[in-house]
Amino acid sequence: MDIFKDLLKFTAVDIIDVILVALLLYYAYRLIKGTVAINIFIGIIIIYGAWRLTDFLNMELLTGIFGGFMKVGIIALIVVFQPEIRKFLLMVGSTNFGRRRKFLQQINFLKTETNDETDVDAVISACNKMSMSKTGALIVFERNNNLDFLSQSGDEMNIKVTQPIIESIFFKNSPLHDGAIVVSNNIVKATRVILPVNNEKNIPKRFGLRHRAAIGVTEKTDALALAVSEETGHISYFKDGEFVVFEDTNELNKMIKKDLA
């Protein structure tokens, strides 16, 4: 009877509490979805649920075991989830408010005639041309994480994305072709950007620093990256620190548009 009385005392604050916890779990799941850490995350949820259940049933021995694991295990979790925690804090601390403004535009709270959707078709066309001529390129698409801290390592730009612009930047004799470019809202924000290089993952020897840099930036932020190999002309797509497999450039085009949306 006491349980039912407690349920009847469910207030608006309790509803908000449940919603916030659900949102926290949802975003934590999205953050580590597709990584090895997802299995650890699910295991933690199961153990926590067992701990609360044994506590509810007054099973003192099991409650003590699970409770001790949860208290001591938090240190181990910080070590295991260090990359994900760093990425989460970066997402919180460097939110791209331009994306939020775009959302407001869509629900008609803010009206503007400008179109800030990245011209993915132009980028893919440029990559196809550079692939045929084996011109190396590294293109980073900014999403929710603001990449100004990376852009500052290169040359600031404010150029609309077009196929000729992308090709001219990475032209072999161009002074801007070294490093990466950062694209945000159909604007090339910076060129010759120096990206963090990942030296931990084992990738095929045919891939060089461009691909390691693409892995590094997509691992540490929620950015997307395209790399064109100077040796083979192969186009590679990276998300969440991993290679993304695609059949052809038409499928790649659709994937990038979906991920940017």
N, C-alpha and C positions, 0 to 999 in steps of 0.2 A: 504493500500500500504506500509506503514511503517513497518508493521509486516513482509511482504514478503521480504522487503529489509534487515531486521534484519536476516531473515532466510538465505538469500544469503550470509551474512557475517559470517556464521558458519565456524569456523576455526578448525584446528587440535587440538588446546588446548581445544576447546569446546567438541570435540569428546572424548578426554581423560577424561575430567571432567565428562561427562555423564557415561562413562565406570566405572570410579572409584566410582561414587555414586551408580551405579548398583551393583558393587561388594560389597560395604559396606552394602547395604540393603540385599544382598543375604547372606552374612556371619552373619549378625545380625539375619536374619530369621533362619538360620541353628542353631545358638546358642540357640535360645529359642523355636525351633520347638518341639512340644510334651509337652510343659509346659503351665501352665495357662497364663503365660505372653504373649503368642502368640496372644491372643485375644486383649490384651491391645495394643500390637504393631500394629496390624491391625487397631485398632481404632485411634491410633496416626497418622498413614499414611493417613487415611480418613480425619481426621480433618485438617492435614497439607495441603492436596490436596484442601479441601474446602477453606482454608485460602488463598492459592495462586490463586484459581479461583476467589474468591470475590475481591481480590486485582486487578487481571487482568481486571475484569469487572467494576472497580471503585465503588464498593458497600462499601462505607466508614464505615457505621455502623457495618455491619457484619465483615468487615476486622478488625475493631478495637476490636470486641469481640473475634474473633478467634486469632488475634495477641496477645491480652492480655492473653488468655488462654495458648498459646504456650510459652510466656515469663515466666509467673508465674508457669506454669505446669512443667517446667524443673526440679524444686526442688523436686516436688512430684515424678517425673519419676526416679530421682536418688534413692529415697527411695524405690519405687516399684521394680525397676530393680537392686537393690543392689547386689543380688547374681549373676545375669547375667553379670553386669558390672565387678564385681570382677573376674569372670571366664574369661571374654574377655581379661582383662588386664593381667591375668595370662597366657593366650594363647599367647599374644603378647610378654610378657617378658620372657617366658621360653620355647621358641620354640625348639623342638627337631630336630637339624640339621641332625641327623642320618637319619631321614625320608626323608629329602630333598636329601641327598646323594643317598638314595635308588631310589628316583625318577629319578635322573640323570643316575643311572645305567640302568634303564628301557629304557631310550631314547638313550642309548649307548654313552653318553658323558663320562662316567666313567665306566671302566670295571673291574670286580673282580669276582673271582670264588666262593666267599663265599656266602652262602645262609643264610640270616638273617630273614627269615620268621618264626614266632613263630610256633612251632609244637603243634598246637591246639589239634590234635588227641591224643598226649601223655598226655596233660593236662586233657582232658575229660576222658580218660581211667583211669588216676590216681584218678580223682574225683569219678568215678563210684566205684572203689575199696574202696576208703575212705567212700563213702556213705554206702556201704554194711557193713563195720565194724564200722560205726558211729564215724569216726575220723573227728574231726573238722578241717576246713581249710579255709583260706582266701587268694585268689590269685588276684593280681592287674595287669592288662595289661596296660603298658604305651603306649600312642599313640602320639599325637603331643605335649602335655604338658610334659616337662621334670620333672620327679618326684624325682630328686636328693635331693630336700629339704626334702622329706619324707624318702628317703632311708637312709639319714644320721642319722635318729633316730634308725636304726637297725644295723645289722651286714653286712658289705659289702661282696658281693659274686661275683663270675664271673664264674658261672657254666652253662653249656649247659642244656637246658630243655629236660628232658627225664622222662618217667613215673616212673622209680625207684627213681630218684632224688626227684621228687615231693612227692612221698609216704614216702621216708625216712625223709624228712624235717618235715613233719607233723605227723610222728609216735609219739604216745602218750608219749613215754619215751625219745624222742629226745629233746636235750636242745634248738633246733631251732624251735619247733612247736608253741610256743607262738607268737602272732602277725601275721602279713601278710608277704607275699613275693611279691616282685615287679619283673615282667617279662618284658623284653624289647628286641626285635629282637632276640628271642629264647635264651636269656640269663637270668638266675636268678641274678638280680643285687644286691638284698639284702634280708635278712631274718629278722625275729623278728621286723618288721617295725611297728611303732606306727602310726595309722591313726586317722584323726579327726573324732570324733563320732557325729552323728546327733541326737540331743535330741528333735527336734521340731516335726518331723513327727510321726503320730500315726501308728505304725505297730503292727501286731498281737503279743500277749504276748509270743507266742512260739518262736519268734525270739529274739536273744540276742544281745550282743555287736558286734559280728562279722558282723551281718547284718546292724546294725546302722553305723558301721565303713565303710562298703561297700557303703552305701547310702552317707555318708559324703564325701568320697574321689571322688566318681563319680559325686557328686553335685558341688564340688569345682574345679574339673579338668575335662578333657575330657577322663579320664581313664575308663576302663571297670573293673568289679570285679566279681569274682565267690566266693560264700561262701557255704561251706558244713556244715550243722548243726550237732553238736555233740550229740544233743538230739534225733533228728529224722532221721538223715542221708540225709535229703532233700537237693538237690542242687539248689541254687538260683543264678540268673544272674542279674546284675545291670548295668544300663547305664543312664547317666544324672540324677542321684539321684533317680531313679525309679526302681521297680521290672520289669523285662522283662519276660513275660509269654511265655513258650514254651511247646510243646507237649511231646517231648522226647529228649534224649541226641543227637540223630542224627540231629534234628532241631537246638538244642543249638549249636552244632558243626558248622553248616552252618552259624548261626547268628554271632558267634564270628569271624569266618573267614571273613565274609562280613564286620563287623564293624572294624576289624583291617586293612582291605584293604582300 
